Amino acid sequence: MEELVRVETHGSLALVALNRPEKRNALNPLMLQQLHQHLLKLSQDPTVHVIILYGEGAGFCAGADLALLEQARKENNFQAFSEAEELLQECVRLLATCPKITMAAMHGFVFGSGLDLALACDLRVAAAGTQLAANNVRLGLVPDGGATWALPRLIGLGPAMAMLLSGDPVEAEGAYRLGLIHKRVHAGRHVEEAAAWGGELARCCWEAHAAIKRLARVDPRLTLEAALKEEREAQKRLFEDGLPSRSAGRTPS
């Protein structure tokens, strides 16, 4: 089987590469199946603390495979389109909710479904010259991997609406100012810099990371009192391992 997603592990870091460079890493069903399988396995691996997603070749991901989209439209085969959409959403759910820190290391183009995957990650690093676009509207479609939910939460409704309604790309500098990416790095150093950051984060207590991630992504309609209760309960669970191990001079396992 063609290896459209490649995984390497280095200690507690897992590097997940979208590996279809000749098609600008455009997502097809097989690629999404492989990505989902790898993410599911890594999310359950106790030795992995940080998952870094990046793209081989000229860019991170150009979005959905337009040839397959056009074929589905021509054949009026919404079922095929819907199955691919479901796979994308499963990958988005895993990136967003798995107990590992997930990071997108981006360069080149980050369009459509590729942007959905990046937005689902906890952290985003972008090389100089990276362009991010929710360009689904230019195909007469809406984002189907969570961008309409994620963008307003990340950058506010006004900038999000501009991106979603126009489909215009935002370059790394502008994305950084908006808060859409966390670090800008020199061209060609996105994976290296993401791995260095991931290595620093991996030295912290992964159980605390998992709890923080769950708490931060909780329903924003939750009241302050309910959020405080959730934090208190999470702290109680972490206390037994985290605090004693710190006092003993070790990083919690």
Residue pairs with C-beta under 8 A, 6 or more apart in sequence:
1 30
2 30
3 19
3 34
4 18
4 19
4 20
4 28
4 30
4 31
4 34
5 16
5 17
5 18
5 19
5 31
5 34
5 35
5 38
6 16
6 17
6 19
6 56
7 14
7 15
7 16
7 17
7 38
7 42
8 14
8 15
8 17
9 15
9 47
9 48
10 195
11 199
11 202
12 47
12 48
12 49
12 50
12 199
12 202
12 206
13 48
13 49
13 50
13 52
13 195
13 198
13 199
13 202
14 42
14 45
14 48
14 50
14 51
14 52
14 100
15 52
15 54
15 191
15 195
16 35
16 38
16 39
16 42
16 51
16 52
16 53
16 54
17 54
17 55
17 56
18 25
18 27
18 31
18 35
18 53
18 54
18 55
18 56
18 60
18 61
19 25
19 56
20 26
20 28
20 31
20 56
21 55
21 56
21 57
21 58
22 57
23 62
23 65
24 57
24 58
24 59
24 61
24 62
24 109
25 55
25 56
25 57
25 59
25 60
25 61
25 62
25 114
26 61
26 62
26 63
26 64
26 65
26 66
27 61
27 63
27 64
27 65
27 84
27 88
27 113
27 114
28 65
28 68
28 84
29 68
29 83
29 84
29 87
32 84
32 87
32 88
32 91
33 87
35 91
36 87
36 90
36 91
36 94
39 51
39 91
39 94
39 95
39 98
40 94
42 48
42 51
42 98
42 100
43 51
43 94
43 98
43 99
43 100
48 100
49 100
49 101
49 201
49 202
49 206
49 209
50 100
50 101
50 102
50 103
50 198
50 199
50 201
50 202
51 95
51 98
51 100
51 101
51 102
51 103
52 103
52 104
52 105
52 191
52 194
52 195
52 198
53 95
53 102
53 103
53 104
53 105
53 117
53 118
53 121
54 60
54 104
54 105
54 106
54 107
54 190
54 191
54 194
55 61
55 106
55 107
55 108
55 114
57 108
58 108
58 109
59 107
59 108
59 109
59 110
60 104
60 105
60 106
60 107
60 108
60 109
60 110
60 114
60 118
60 130
61 109
61 110
61 111
61 113
61 114
61 117
61 118
62 109
62 111
62 112
62 114
63 111
63 112
63 113
63 114
63 115
63 135
63 136
64 84
64 88
64 112
64 113
66 139
68 80
68 84
69 81
69 139
71 77
71 80
72 78
72 80
72 81
73 81
85 144
88 113
88 116
88 117
88 144
88 145
89 144
89 145
89 146
91 117
91 120
91 145
92 116
92 117
92 120
92 145
92 146
93 120
95 102
95 117
95 120
95 121
96 102
96 120
96 121
96 146
96 217
97 214
97 217
99 206
99 209
99 210
99 213
99 214
100 206
100 209
100 210
101 122
101 123
101 198
101 201
101 202
101 209
101 213
102 120
102 121
102 122
102 123
103 121
103 122
103 123
103 124
103 125
103 194
103 197
103 198
104 110
104 117
104 118
104 121
104 123
104 124
104 125
105 125
105 190
105 191
105 193
105 194
105 195
106 118
106 124
106 125
106 126
106 127
106 130
106 132
106 181
106 190
107 126
107 127
107 129
107 130
107 187
107 188
107 190
108 127
108 129
108 130
108 131
109 130
109 131
109 133
109 169
110 118
110 126
110 130
110 131
110 132
110 133
111 131
111 132
111 133
111 135
111 169
112 133
112 134
112 135
112 136
112 139
112 143
113 144
113 145
115 132
115 133
115 134
115 143
115 145
115 147
116 143
116 144
116 145
116 146
116 147
116 150
117 145
118 124
118 132
119 145
119 146
119 147
119 150
119 151
119 154
120 145
120 146
120 150
122 213
123 182
123 197
124 180
124 181
124 182
124 183
125 181
125 182
125 183
125 185
125 190
125 193
125 194
125 197
126 132
126 172
126 175
126 176
126 181
126 183
126 184
126 185
126 190
127 172
127 184
127 185
127 186
127 187
127 188
127 189
127 190
128 172
128 184
128 185
128 186
128 187
129 171
129 172
129 187
130 171
130 172
130 175
130 181
130 190
131 169
131 170
131 171
131 172
132 169
132 170
132 171
132 172
132 175
132 180
132 181
133 163
133 167
133 168
133 169
133 170
134 143
134 147
134 151
134 163
134 164
134 167
135 167
135 169
136 142
136 143
136 144
136 147
136 167
137 164
137 165
137 166
137 167
138 167
142 148
143 164
147 164
148 164
151 159
151 160
151 163
151 164
151 180
152 160
152 161
153 220
154 160
154 179
154 180
155 163
155 178
155 179
155 180
159 178
162 168
163 170
170 178
170 180
172 181
172 184
173 184
175 181
176 183
176 184
183 193
183 194
183 197
185 193
201 209
203 251
204 251
205 238
205 241
205 242
205 245
205 251
205 252
206 252
206 253
207 237
207 238
207 241
207 242
207 252
208 238
208 242
208 252
211 234
211 237
211 238
214 234
215 227
215 230
215 231
215 234
218 227
218 230
222 230
241 252
241 253
242 252
245 251
245 252
245 253
246 252
